[in-house]
Amino acid sequence: MYISKIEIENFRNFRCNEVEFNDGINVIIGHNNAGKSNLIKALALVLNPAVNRRLSIVSL
């Protein structure tokens, strides 16, 4: 599976953000409190079927 981008709205410190990924390995870097862990948690909400949340997933 290849995730090309993720759009995050109103989740933790993300108000309306779009993060694009490249094919292959991606590295997430940034300053403290930039939202690196929140990005990973947002991805986990989508990818982990055990999490029972109301999400909207748009596939291209």
C-alpha positions as semicolon CSV with decimal commas, in nm:
position;residue;x (nm);y (nm);z (nm)
1;M;0,000;0,000;0,000
2;Y;0,126;0,346;-0,086
3;I;-0,010;0,652;0,094
4;S;0,054;0,953;-0,126
5;K;-0,085;1,217;0,109
6;I;-0,289;1,272;0,420
7;E;-0,520;1,564;0,488
8;I;-0,577;1,637;0,855
9;E;-0,848;1,870;0,981
10;N;-0,914;1,964;1,344
11;F;-0,694;1,697;1,502
12;R;-0,476;1,803;1,792
13;N;-0,247;2,080;1,665
14;F;-0,352;2,035;1,299
15;R;-0,630;2,272;1,189
16;C;-0,623;2,214;0,813
17;N;-0,304;2,055;0,686
18;E;-0,200;1,838;0,396
19;V;0,115;1,622;0,411
20;E;0,244;1,460;0,093
21;F;0,455;1,144;0,097
22;N;0,697;1,008;-0,162
23;D;0,710;0,652;-0,286
24;G;0,953;0,453;-0,068
25;I;1,084;0,561;0,270
26;N;0,982;0,894;0,420
27;V;1,146;1,065;0,717
28;I;0,950;1,298;0,944
29;I;1,166;1,566;1,103
30;G;1,085;1,890;1,280
31;H;1,125;2,100;1,590
32;N;0,978;2,009;1,927
33;N;0,598;2,052;1,935
34;A;0,583;2,066;1,555
35;G;0,330;1,779;1,539
36;K;0,546;1,481;1,437
37;S;0,387;1,246;1,690
38;N;0,040;1,382;1,612
39;L;0,095;1,302;1,244
40;I;0,184;0,943;1,337
41;K;-0,124;0,921;1,563
42;A;-0,345;1,049;1,281
43;L;-0,206;0,782;1,050
44;A;-0,263;0,519;1,319
45;L;-0,629;0,621;1,345
46;V;-0,672;0,539;0,978
47;L;-0,453;0,228;0,958
48;N;-0,541;0,057;1,288
49;P;-0,874;-0,128;1,256
50;A;-0,898;-0,169;1,634
51;V;-0,952;0,205;1,680
52;N;-1,323;0,283;1,680
53;R;-1,352;0,646;1,571
54;R;-1,562;0,836;1,322
55;L;-1,329;0,920;1,034
56;S;-1,377;1,007;0,672
57;I;-1,134;0,836;0,438
58;V;-1,109;0,958;0,081
59;S;-0,930;0,734;-0,168
60;L;-0,811;0,859;-0,502
